[in-house]
Amino acid sequence: MAGNYAPCPQCGDTNAQLLSFTWWGGLIGPKLLTHVKCPACGKRFNGKSGKDNTVGIALYMGAISIFVFVLVGAIAVMVAMN
Ligand SMILES: [Zn+2]
């Protein structure tokens, strides 16, 4: 029986499991990017495309950085107005 995700790009195993937590994405990142791990070889990849997720992770981290930057800026403005 095939798994729910694309086969592993490294060994072809089809039982990849969705990661629940990663250092770069916390609890939400892996779900947004369908970041799965192959149980046979340990390779981590995108479970939808079956490709490496490095670009997605970089974009995700970039988006989080901008979000934090804007949030900190907004708080700074609010503090300055008081
Ligand atoms: Zn594999």
PDB file of the backbone (N, CA, C, O) and the ligand in Angstrom, with CONECT records:
HET     ZN  A 101       1
ATOM      1  N   MET A   1       0.847  -1.210   0.000  1.00  0.00           N
ATOM      2  CA  MET A   1       0.000   0.000   0.000  1.00  0.00           C
ATOM      3  C   MET A   1       0.873   1.248   0.000  1.00  0.00           C
ATOM      4  O   MET A   1       1.821   1.351   0.779  1.00  0.00           O
ATOM      5  N   ALA A   2       0.557   2.173  -0.857  1.00  0.00           N
ATOM      6  CA  ALA A   2       1.319   3.413  -0.925  1.00  0.00           C
ATOM      7  C   ALA A   2       0.912   4.352   0.208  1.00  0.00           C
ATOM      8  O   ALA A   2      -0.226   4.323   0.676  1.00  0.00           O
ATOM      9  N   GLY A   3       1.852   5.176   0.637  1.00  0.00           N
ATOM     10  CA  GLY A   3       1.574   6.117   1.708  1.00  0.00           C
ATOM     11  C   GLY A   3       0.810   7.324   1.201  1.00  0.00           C
ATOM     12  O   GLY A   3       0.401   7.384   0.041  1.00  0.00           O
ATOM     13  N   ASN A   4       0.631   8.271   2.083  1.00  0.00           N
ATOM     14  CA  ASN A   4      -0.113   9.477   1.734  1.00  0.00           C
ATOM     15  C   ASN A   4       0.727  10.510   0.999  1.00  0.00           C
ATOM     16  O   ASN A   4       0.199  11.479   0.454  1.00  0.00           O
ATOM     17  N   TYR A   5       2.036  10.298   0.989  1.00  0.00           N
ATOM     18  CA  TYR A   5       2.929  11.312   0.435  1.00  0.00           C
ATOM     19  C   TYR A   5       3.742  10.778  -0.734  1.00  0.00           C
ATOM     20  O   TYR A   5       3.791   9.574  -0.985  1.00  0.00           O
ATOM     21  N   ALA A   6       4.375  11.702  -1.438  1.00  0.00           N
ATOM     22  CA  ALA A   6       5.197  11.344  -2.592  1.00  0.00           C
ATOM     23  C   ALA A   6       6.321  10.403  -2.165  1.00  0.00           C
ATOM     24  O   ALA A   6       6.790  10.476  -1.029  1.00  0.00           O
ATOM     25  N   PRO A   7       6.761   9.513  -3.073  1.00  0.00           N
ATOM     26  CA  PRO A   7       7.867   8.608  -2.728  1.00  0.00           C
ATOM     27  C   PRO A   7       9.167   9.352  -2.452  1.00  0.00           C
ATOM     28  O   PRO A   7       9.414  10.422  -3.008  1.00  0.00           O
ATOM     29  N   CYS A   8       9.982   8.780  -1.597  1.00  0.00           N
ATOM     30  CA  CYS A   8      11.260   9.378  -1.225  1.00  0.00           C
ATOM     31  C   CYS A   8      12.155   9.582  -2.448  1.00  0.00           C
ATOM     32  O   CYS A   8      12.351   8.646  -3.222  1.00  0.00           O
ATOM     33  N   PRO A   9      12.703  10.791  -2.638  1.00  0.00           N
ATOM     34  CA  PRO A   9      13.570  11.063  -3.796  1.00  0.00           C
ATOM     35  C   PRO A   9      14.908  10.334  -3.693  1.00  0.00           C
ATOM     36  O   PRO A   9      15.636  10.221  -4.679  1.00  0.00           O
ATOM     37  N   GLN A  10      15.223   9.845  -2.511  1.00  0.00           N
ATOM     38  CA  GLN A  10      16.524   9.213  -2.306  1.00  0.00           C
ATOM     39  C   GLN A  10      16.469   7.697  -2.450  1.00  0.00           C
ATOM     40  O   GLN A  10      17.358   7.098  -3.054  1.00  0.00           O
ATOM     41  N   CYS A  11      15.412   7.065  -1.890  1.00  0.00           N
ATOM     42  CA  CYS A  11      15.371   5.596  -1.910  1.00  0.00           C
ATOM     43  C   CYS A  11      14.066   5.041  -2.471  1.00  0.00           C
ATOM     44  O   CYS A  11      13.953   3.831  -2.665  1.00  0.00           O
ATOM     45  N   GLY A  12      13.069   5.902  -2.739  1.00  0.00           N
ATOM     46  CA  GLY A  12      11.824   5.435  -3.341  1.00  0.00           C
ATOM     47  C   GLY A  12      10.797   4.905  -2.368  1.00  0.00           C
ATOM     48  O   GLY A  12       9.716   4.493  -2.789  1.00  0.00           O
ATOM     49  N   ASP A  13      11.095   4.901  -1.072  1.00  0.00           N
ATOM     50  CA  ASP A  13      10.152   4.436  -0.067  1.00  0.00           C
ATOM     51  C   ASP A  13       8.900   5.312  -0.083  1.00  0.00           C
ATOM     52  O   ASP A  13       8.991   6.523  -0.283  1.00  0.00           O
ATOM     53  N   THR A  14       7.722   4.698   0.130  1.00  0.00           N
ATOM     54  CA  THR A  14       6.468   5.457   0.033  1.00  0.00           C
ATOM     55  C   THR A  14       5.783   5.639   1.380  1.00  0.00           C
ATOM     56  O   THR A  14       4.611   6.011   1.430  1.00  0.00           O
ATOM     57  N   ASN A  15       6.497   5.383   2.469  1.00  0.00           N
ATOM     58  CA  ASN A  15       5.876   5.482   3.804  1.00  0.00           C
ATOM     59  C   ASN A  15       6.304   6.717   4.571  1.00  0.00           C
ATOM     60  O   ASN A  15       6.365   6.698   5.800  1.00  0.00           O
ATOM     61  N   ALA A  16       6.602   7.799   3.848  1.00  0.00           N
ATOM     62  CA  ALA A  16       7.037   9.030   4.509  1.00  0.00           C
ATOM     63  C   ALA A  16       6.010   9.502   5.530  1.00  0.00           C
ATOM     64  O   ALA A  16       4.805   9.352   5.329  1.00  0.00           O
ATOM     65  N   GLN A  17       6.491  10.067   6.613  1.00  0.00           N
ATOM     66  CA  GLN A  17       5.629  10.572   7.673  1.00  0.00           C
ATOM     67  C   GLN A  17       5.803  12.081   7.822  1.00  0.00           C
ATOM     68  O   GLN A  17       6.916  12.600   7.749  1.00  0.00           O
ATOM     69  N   LEU A  18       4.679  12.780   8.034  1.00  0.00           N
ATOM     70  CA  LEU A  18       4.734  14.225   8.233  1.00  0.00           C
ATOM     71  C   LEU A  18       5.425  14.538   9.549  1.00  0.00           C
ATOM     72  O   LEU A  18       5.107  13.954  10.585  1.00  0.00           O
ATOM     73  N   LEU A  19       6.370  15.461   9.501  1.00  0.00           N
ATOM     74  CA  LEU A  19       7.059  15.874  10.721  1.00  0.00           C
ATOM     75  C   LEU A  19       6.150  16.814  11.508  1.00  0.00           C
ATOM     76  O   LEU A  19       5.501  17.685  10.929  1.00  0.00           O
ATOM     77  N   SER A  20       6.103  16.637  12.816  1.00  0.00           N
ATOM     78  CA  SER A  20       5.234  17.484  13.639  1.00  0.00           C
ATOM     79  C   SER A  20       5.952  18.719  14.141  1.00  0.00           C
ATOM     80  O   SER A  20       5.320  19.690  14.556  1.00  0.00           O
ATOM     81  N   PHE A  21       7.301  18.680  14.101  1.00  0.00           N
ATOM     82  CA  PHE A  21       8.059  19.825  14.602  1.00  0.00           C
ATOM     83  C   PHE A  21       9.423  19.886  13.932  1.00  0.00           C
ATOM     84  O   PHE A  21      10.086  18.863  13.759  1.00  0.00           O
ATOM     85  N   THR A  22       9.842  21.101  13.554  1.00  0.00           N
ATOM     86  CA  THR A  22      11.203  21.282  13.042  1.00  0.00           C
ATOM     87  C   THR A  22      11.787  22.538  13.669  1.00  0.00           C
ATOM     88  O   THR A  22      11.043  23.413  14.114  1.00  0.00           O
ATOM     89  N   TRP A  23      13.116  22.635  13.709  1.00  0.00           N
ATOM     90  CA  TRP A  23      13.783  23.795  14.318  1.00  0.00           C
ATOM     91  C   TRP A  23      13.477  25.066  13.543  1.00  0.00           C
ATOM     92  O   TRP A  23      13.411  26.145  14.131  1.00  0.00           O
ATOM     93  N   TRP A  24      13.286  24.952  12.213  1.00  0.00           N
ATOM     94  CA  TRP A  24      13.079  26.148  11.389  1.00  0.00           C
ATOM     95  C   TRP A  24      11.624  26.562  11.326  1.00  0.00           C
ATOM     96  O   TRP A  24      11.337  27.739  11.108  1.00  0.00           O
ATOM     97  N   GLY A  25      10.701  25.641  11.508  1.00  0.00           N
ATOM     98  CA  GLY A  25       9.295  25.973  11.283  1.00  0.00           C
ATOM     99  C   GLY A  25       8.395  25.804  12.490  1.00  0.00           C
ATOM    100  O   GLY A  25       7.194  26.062  12.415  1.00  0.00           O
ATOM    101  N   GLY A  26       8.982  25.360  13.628  1.00  0.00           N
ATOM    102  CA  GLY A  26       8.160  25.132  14.796  1.00  0.00           C
ATOM    103  C   GLY A  26       7.105  24.077  14.509  1.00  0.00           C
ATOM    104  O   GLY A  26       7.392  23.048  13.897  1.00  0.00           O
ATOM    105  N   LEU A  27       5.873  24.342  14.960  1.00  0.00           N
ATOM    106  CA  LEU A  27       4.790  23.373  14.785  1.00  0.00           C
ATOM    107  C   LEU A  27       4.033  23.576  13.482  1.00  0.00           C
ATOM    108  O   LEU A  27       3.396  22.648  12.983  1.00  0.00           O
ATOM    109  N   ILE A  28       4.098  24.808  12.916  1.00  0.00           N
ATOM    110  CA  ILE A  28       3.276  25.140  11.752  1.00  0.00           C
ATOM    111  C   ILE A  28       4.015  24.919  10.433  1.00  0.00           C
ATOM    112  O   ILE A  28       3.427  24.435   9.466  1.00  0.00           O
ATOM    113  N   GLY A  29       5.299  25.269  10.391  1.00  0.00           N
ATOM    114  CA  GLY A  29       6.089  25.188   9.167  1.00  0.00           C
ATOM    115  C   GLY A  29       6.017  23.847   8.449  1.00  0.00           C
ATOM    116  O   GLY A  29       5.740  23.814   7.250  1.00  0.00           O
ATOM    117  N   PRO A  30       6.260  22.727   9.156  1.00  0.00           N
ATOM    118  CA  PRO A  30       6.252  21.430   8.463  1.00  0.00           C
ATOM    119  C   PRO A  30       4.903  21.112   7.817  1.00  0.00           C
ATOM    120  O   PRO A  30       4.853  20.483   6.761  1.00  0.00           O
ATOM    121  N   LYS A  31       3.805  21.549   8.455  1.00  0.00           N
ATOM    122  CA  LYS A  31       2.472  21.290   7.897  1.00  0.00           C
ATOM    123  C   LYS A  31       2.230  22.146   6.660  1.00  0.00           C
ATOM    124  O   LYS A  31       1.684  21.673   5.663  1.00  0.00           O
ATOM    125  N   LEU A  32       2.648  23.424   6.735  1.00  0.00           N
ATOM    126  CA  LEU A  32       2.469  24.325   5.594  1.00  0.00           C
ATOM    127  C   LEU A  32       3.225  23.814   4.369  1.00  0.00           C
ATOM    128  O   LEU A  32       2.729  23.906   3.246  1.00  0.00           O
ATOM    129  N   LEU A  33       4.418  23.279   4.588  1.00  0.00           N
ATOM    130  CA  LEU A  33       5.272  22.865   3.475  1.00  0.00           C
ATOM    131  C   LEU A  33       5.197  21.371   3.191  1.00  0.00           C
ATOM    132  O   LEU A  33       5.936  20.859   2.349  1.00  0.00           O
ATOM    133  N   THR A  34       4.295  20.660   3.900  1.00  0.00           N
ATOM    134  CA  THR A  34       4.205  19.204   3.779  1.00  0.00           C
ATOM    135  C   THR A  34       5.600  18.585   3.890  1.00  0.00           C
ATOM    136  O   THR A  34       6.028  17.808   3.037  1.00  0.00           O
ATOM    137  N   HIS A  35       6.288  18.954   4.965  1.00  0.00           N
ATOM    138  CA  HIS A  35       7.650  18.491   5.173  1.00  0.00           C
ATOM    139  C   HIS A  35       7.627  17.100   5.816  1.00  0.00           C
ATOM    140  O   HIS A  35       7.289  16.958   6.991  1.00  0.00           O
ATOM    141  N   VAL A  36       7.987  16.080   5.036  1.00  0.00           N
ATOM    142  CA  VAL A  36       7.908  14.699   5.522  1.00  0.00           C
ATOM    143  C   VAL A  36       9.298  14.086   5.663  1.00  0.00           C
ATOM    144  O   VAL A  36      10.273  14.574   5.092  1.00  0.00           O
ATOM    145  N   LYS A  37       9.363  13.009   6.433  1.00  0.00           N
ATOM    146  CA  LYS A  37      10.621  12.295   6.631  1.00  0.00           C
ATOM    147  C   LYS A  37      10.450  10.844   6.202  1.00  0.00           C
ATOM    148  O   LYS A  37       9.474  10.184   6.557  1.00  0.00           O
ATOM    149  N   CYS A  38      11.423  10.363   5.430  1.00  0.00           N
ATOM    150  CA  CYS A  38      11.412   8.970   4.986  1.00  0.00           C
ATOM    151  C   CYS A  38      11.882   8.069   6.129  1.00  0.00           C
ATOM    152  O   CYS A  38      12.964   8.287   6.674  1.00  0.00           O
ATOM    153  N   PRO A  39      11.071   7.039   6.510  1.00  0.00           N
ATOM    154  CA  PRO A  39      11.469   6.167   7.622  1.00  0.00           C
ATOM    155  C   PRO A  39      12.601   5.222   7.241  1.00  0.00           C
ATOM    156  O   PRO A  39      13.303   4.707   8.110  1.00  0.00           O
ATOM    157  N   ALA A  40      12.779   4.994   5.938  1.00  0.00           N
ATOM    158  CA  ALA A  40      13.797   4.035   5.490  1.00  0.00           C
ATOM    159  C   ALA A  40      15.197   4.630   5.497  1.00  0.00           C
ATOM    160  O   ALA A  40      16.145   3.977   5.934  1.00  0.00           O
ATOM    161  N   CYS A  41      15.338   5.872   5.013  1.00  0.00           N
ATOM    162  CA  CYS A  41      16.685   6.447   4.901  1.00  0.00           C
ATOM    163  C   CYS A  41      16.846   7.749   5.679  1.00  0.00           C
ATOM    164  O   CYS A  41      17.959   8.261   5.803  1.00  0.00           O
ATOM    165  N   GLY A  42      15.742   8.292   6.207  1.00  0.00           N
ATOM    166  CA  GLY A  42      15.846   9.509   7.010  1.00  0.00           C
ATOM    167  C   GLY A  42      15.825  10.785   6.206  1.00  0.00           C
ATOM    168  O   GLY A  42      15.923  11.871   6.777  1.00  0.00           O
ATOM    169  N   LYS A  43      15.699  10.685   4.877  1.00  0.00           N
ATOM    170  CA  LYS A  43      15.659  11.870   4.015  1.00  0.00           C
ATOM    171  C   LYS A  43      14.404  12.694   4.313  1.00  0.00           C
ATOM    172  O   LYS A  43      13.317  12.145   4.491  1.00  0.00           O
ATOM    173  N   ARG A  44      14.568  14.013   4.363  1.00  0.00           N
ATOM    174  CA  ARG A  44      13.437  14.915   4.558  1.00  0.00           C
ATOM    175  C   ARG A  44      13.166  15.640   3.249  1.00  0.00           C
ATOM    176  O   ARG A  44      14.090  16.120   2.592  1.00  0.00           O
ATOM    177  N   PHE A  45      11.895  15.716   2.875  1.00  0.00           N
ATOM    178  CA  PHE A  45      11.552  16.322   1.592  1.00  0.00           C
ATOM    179  C   PHE A  45      10.096  16.779   1.592  1.00  0.00           C
ATOM    180  O   PHE A  45       9.372  16.591   2.570  1.00  0.00           O
ATOM    181  N   ASN A  46       9.675  17.389   0.467  1.00  0.00           N
ATOM    182  CA  ASN A  46       8.296  17.859   0.326  1.00  0.00           C
ATOM    183  C   ASN A  46       7.406  16.685  -0.061  1.00  0.00           C
ATOM    184  O   ASN A  46       7.591  16.081  -1.118  1.00  0.00           O
ATOM    185  N   GLY A  47       6.441  16.363   0.796  1.00  0.00           N
ATOM    186  CA  GLY A  47       5.583  15.203   0.575  1.00  0.00           C
ATOM    187  C   GLY A  47       4.598  15.363  -0.564  1.00  0.00           C
ATOM    188  O   GLY A  47       4.016  14.375  -1.014  1.00  0.00           O
ATOM    189  N   LYS A  48       4.397  16.581  -1.043  1.00  0.00           N
ATOM    190  CA  LYS A  48       3.498  16.799  -2.179  1.00  0.00           C
ATOM    191  C   LYS A  48       4.241  16.656  -3.499  1.00  0.00           C
ATOM    192  O   LYS A  48       3.779  15.962  -4.405  1.00  0.00           O
ATOM    193  N   SER A  49       5.400  17.320  -3.609  1.00  0.00           N
ATOM    194  CA  SER A  49       6.142  17.339  -4.871  1.00  0.00           C
ATOM    195  C   SER A  49       7.158  16.207  -4.956  1.00  0.00           C
ATOM    196  O   SER A  49       7.584  15.838  -6.051  1.00  0.00           O
ATOM    197  N   GLY A  50       7.554  15.647  -3.801  1.00  0.00           N
ATOM    198  CA  GLY A  50       8.588  14.623  -3.806  1.00  0.00           C
ATOM    199  C   GLY A  50       9.975  15.191  -4.035  1.00  0.00           C
ATOM    200  O   GLY A  50      10.918  14.451  -4.315  1.00  0.00           O
ATOM    201  N   LYS A  51      10.097  16.494  -3.916  1.00  0.00           N
ATOM    202  CA  LYS A  51      11.383  17.150  -4.137  1.00  0.00           C
ATOM    203  C   LYS A  51      11.927  17.714  -2.834  1.00  0.00           C
ATOM    204  O   LYS A  51      11.244  17.738  -1.810  1.00  0.00           O
ATOM    205  N   ASP A  52      13.163  18.161  -2.900  1.00  0.00           N
ATOM    206  CA  ASP A  52      13.805  18.760  -1.746  1.00  0.00           C
ATOM    207  C   ASP A  52      13.035  20.005  -1.314  1.00  0.00           C
ATOM    208  O   ASP A  52      12.513  20.742  -2.151  1.00  0.00           O
ATOM    209  N   ASN A  53      12.967  20.233  -0.011  1.00  0.00           N
ATOM    210  CA  ASN A  53      12.172  21.351   0.510  1.00  0.00           C
ATOM    211  C   ASN A  53      13.009  22.573   0.871  1.00  0.00           C
ATOM    212  O   ASN A  53      12.500  23.510   1.487  1.00  0.00           O
ATOM    213  N   THR A  54      14.273  22.576   0.501  1.00  0.00           N
ATOM    214  CA  THR A  54      15.183  23.641   0.939  1.00  0.00           C
ATOM    215  C   THR A  54      14.692  25.029   0.536  1.00  0.00           C
ATOM    216  O   THR A  54      14.730  25.961   1.338  1.00  0.00           O
ATOM    217  N   VAL A  55      14.224  25.166  -0.722  1.00  0.00           N
ATOM    218  CA  VAL A  55      13.744  26.467  -1.192  1.00  0.00           C
ATOM    219  C   VAL A  55      12.518  26.889  -0.394  1.00  0.00           C
ATOM    220  O   VAL A  55      12.403  28.049   0.003  1.00  0.00           O
ATOM    221  N   GLY A  56      11.602  25.955  -0.156  1.00  0.00           N
ATOM    222  CA  GLY A  56      10.398  26.254   0.621  1.00  0.00           C
ATOM    223  C   GLY A  56      10.745  26.705   2.026  1.00  0.00           C
ATOM    224  O   GLY A  56      10.146  27.639   2.559  1.00  0.00           O
ATOM    225  N   ILE A  57      11.733  26.022   2.628  1.00  0.00           N
ATOM    226  CA  ILE A  57      12.153  26.377   3.989  1.00  0.00           C
ATOM    227  C   ILE A  57      12.743  27.781   4.008  1.00  0.00           C
ATOM    228  O   ILE A  57      12.462  28.566   4.913  1.00  0.00           O
ATOM    229  N   ALA A  58      13.570  28.097   2.996  1.00  0.00           N
ATOM    230  CA  ALA A  58      14.183  29.431   2.911  1.00  0.00           C
ATOM    231  C   ALA A  58      13.102  30.509   2.785  1.00  0.00           C
ATOM    232  O   ALA A  58      13.169  31.547   3.442  1.00  0.00           O
ATOM    233  N   LEU A  59      12.105  30.247   1.931  1.00  0.00           N
ATOM    234  CA  LEU A  59      11.010  31.205   1.754  1.00  0.00           C
ATOM    235  C   LEU A  59      10.210  31.349   3.045  1.00  0.00           C
ATOM    236  O   LEU A  59       9.825  32.453   3.432  1.00  0.00           O
ATOM    237  N   TYR A  60       9.967  30.225   3.700  1.00  0.00           N
ATOM    238  CA  TYR A  60       9.213  30.243   4.951  1.00  0.00           C
ATOM    239  C   TYR A  60       9.942  31.081   6.003  1.00  0.00           C
ATOM    240  O   TYR A  60       9.344  31.922   6.674  1.00  0.00           O
ATOM    241  N   MET A  61      11.258  30.829   6.130  1.00  0.00           N
ATOM    242  CA  MET A  61      12.043  31.576   7.116  1.00  0.00           C
ATOM    243  C   MET A  61      12.102  33.060   6.759  1.00  0.00           C
ATOM    244  O   MET A  61      12.070  33.914   7.645  1.00  0.00           O
ATOM    245  N   GLY A  62      12.188  33.368   5.458  1.00  0.00           N
ATOM    246  CA  GLY A  62      12.181  34.754   5.007  1.00  0.00           C
ATOM    247  C   GLY A  62      10.874  35.435   5.367  1.00  0.00           C
ATOM    248  O   GLY A  62      10.865  36.571   5.841  1.00  0.00           O
ATOM    249  N   ALA A  63       9.757  34.727   5.137  1.00  0.00           N
ATOM    250  CA  ALA A  63       8.434  35.273   5.433  1.00  0.00           C
ATOM    251  C   ALA A  63       8.282  35.522   6.928  1.00  0.00           C
ATOM    252  O   ALA A  63       7.735  36.545   7.338  1.00  0.00           O
ATOM    253  N   ILE A  64       8.771  34.580   7.750  1.00  0.00           N
ATOM    254  CA  ILE A  64       8.694  34.744   9.207  1.00  0.00           C
ATOM    255  C   ILE A  64       9.531  35.951   9.641  1.00  0.00           C
ATOM    256  O   ILE A  64       9.110  36.729  10.496  1.00  0.00           O
ATOM    257  N   SER A  65      10.728  36.101   9.039  1.00  0.00           N
ATOM    258  CA  SER A  65      11.601  37.223   9.384  1.00  0.00           C
ATOM    259  C   SER A  65      10.916  38.555   9.095  1.00  0.00           C
ATOM    260  O   SER A  65      10.956  39.474   9.913  1.00  0.00           O
ATOM    261  N   ILE A  66      10.276  38.654   7.898  1.00  0.00           N
ATOM    262  CA  ILE A  66       9.585  39.883   7.523  1.00  0.00           C
ATOM    263  C   ILE A  66       8.420  40.137   8.476  1.00  0.00           C
ATOM    264  O   ILE A  66       8.199  41.265   8.916  1.00  0.00           O
ATOM    265  N   PHE A  67       7.676  39.068   8.790  1.00  0.00           N
ATOM    266  CA  PHE A  67       6.545  39.182   9.697  1.00  0.00           C
ATOM    267  C   PHE A  67       6.991  39.717  11.061  1.00  0.00           C
ATOM    268  O   PHE A  67       6.373  40.632  11.606  1.00  0.00           O
ATOM    269  N   VAL A  68       8.058  39.145  11.603  1.00  0.00           N
ATOM    270  CA  VAL A  68       8.575  39.583  12.907  1.00  0.00           C
ATOM    271  C   VAL A  68       9.053  41.031  12.820  1.00  0.00           C
ATOM    272  O   VAL A  68       8.815  41.828  13.727  1.00  0.00           O
ATOM    273  N   PHE A  69       9.732  41.363  11.716  1.00  0.00           N
ATOM    274  CA  PHE A  69      10.251  42.716  11.509  1.00  0.00           C
ATOM    275  C   PHE A  69       9.105  43.733  11.499  1.00  0.00           C
ATOM    276  O   PHE A  69       9.189  44.771  12.156  1.00  0.00           O
ATOM    277  N   VAL A  70       8.033  43.433  10.751  1.00  0.00           N
ATOM    278  CA  VAL A  70       6.871  44.317  10.660  1.00  0.00           C
ATOM    279  C   VAL A  70       6.182  44.431  12.020  1.00  0.00           C
ATOM    280  O   VAL A  70       5.775  45.516  12.436  1.00  0.00           O
ATOM    281  N   LEU A  71       6.060  43.296  12.702  1.00  0.00           N
ATOM    282  CA  LEU A  71       5.400  43.274  14.012  1.00  0.00           C
ATOM    283  C   LEU A  71       6.164  44.140  15.017  1.00  0.00           C
ATOM    284  O   LEU A  71       5.569  44.939  15.741  1.00  0.00           O
ATOM    285  N   VAL A  72       7.485  43.972  15.052  1.00  0.00           N
ATOM    286  CA  VAL A  72       8.324  44.758  15.964  1.00  0.00           C
ATOM    287  C   VAL A  72       8.230  46.239  15.603  1.00  0.00           C
ATOM    288  O   VAL A  72       8.161  47.096  16.484  1.00  0.00           O
ATOM    289  N   GLY A  73       8.227  46.537  14.292  1.00  0.00           N
ATOM    290  CA  GLY A  73       8.100  47.916  13.828  1.00  0.00           C
ATOM    291  C   GLY A  73       6.779  48.527  14.263  1.00  0.00           C
ATOM    292  O   GLY A  73       6.743  49.671  14.716  1.00  0.00           O
ATOM    293  N   ALA A  74       5.687  47.771  14.128  1.00  0.00           N
ATOM    294  CA  ALA A  74       4.358  48.251  14.504  1.00  0.00           C
ATOM    295  C   ALA A  74       4.291  48.527  15.998  1.00  0.00           C
ATOM    296  O   ALA A  74       3.720  49.531  16.423  1.00  0.00           O
ATOM    297  N   ILE A  75       4.872  47.641  16.791  1.00  0.00           N
ATOM    298  CA  ILE A  75       4.873  47.833  18.243  1.00  0.00           C
ATOM    299  C   ILE A  75       5.694  49.060  18.612  1.00  0.00           C
ATOM    300  O   ILE A  75       5.308  49.827  19.494  1.00  0.00           O
ATOM    301  N   ALA A  76       6.835  49.248  17.934  1.00  0.00           N
ATOM    302  CA  ALA A  76       7.692  50.407  18.178  1.00  0.00           C
ATOM    303  C   ALA A  76       6.937  51.709  17.891  1.00  0.00           C
ATOM    304  O   ALA A  76       7.048  52.680  18.640  1.00  0.00           O
ATOM    305  N   VAL A  77       6.158  51.714  16.784  1.00  0.00           N
ATOM    306  CA  VAL A  77       5.369  52.903  16.416  1.00  0.00           C
ATOM    307  C   VAL A  77       4.310  53.181  17.473  1.00  0.00           C
ATOM    308  O   VAL A  77       4.108  54.326  17.876  1.00  0.00           O
ATOM    309  N   MET A  78       3.625  52.109  17.926  1.00  0.00           N
ATOM    310  CA  MET A  78       2.575  52.282  18.940  1.00  0.00           C
ATOM    311  C   MET A  78       3.142  52.809  20.253  1.00  0.00           C
ATOM    312  O   MET A  78       2.548  53.666  20.907  1.00  0.00           O
ATOM    313  N   VAL A  79       4.294  52.282  20.620  1.00  0.00           N
ATOM    314  CA  VAL A  79       4.954  52.728  21.849  1.00  0.00           C
ATOM    315  C   VAL A  79       5.357  54.197  21.713  1.00  0.00           C
ATOM    316  O   VAL A  79       5.205  54.977  22.653  1.00  0.00           O
ATOM    317  N   ALA A  80       5.875  54.570  20.533  1.00  0.00           N
ATOM    318  CA  ALA A  80       6.320  55.945  20.280  1.00  0.00           C
ATOM    319  C   ALA A  80       5.153  56.933  20.336  1.00  0.00           C
ATOM    320  O   ALA A  80       5.331  58.084  20.737  1.00  0.00           O
ATOM    321  N   MET A  81       3.936  56.475  19.926  1.00  0.00           N
ATOM    322  CA  MET A  81       2.774  57.349  19.906  1.00  0.00           C
ATOM    323  C   MET A  81       2.200  57.604  21.269  1.00  0.00           C
ATOM    324  O   MET A  81       1.507  58.600  21.476  1.00  0.00           O
ATOM    325  N   ASN A  82       2.483  56.705  22.225  1.00  0.00           N
ATOM    326  CA  ASN A  82       1.893  56.877  23.554  1.00  0.00           C
ATOM    327  C   ASN A  82       2.593  57.933  24.399  1.00  0.00           C
ATOM    328  O   ASN A  82       2.195  58.175  25.539  1.00  0.00           O
TER     329      ASN A  82
HETATM  330 ZN    ZN A 101      14.192   7.299   1.666  1.00  0.00          ZN2+
END
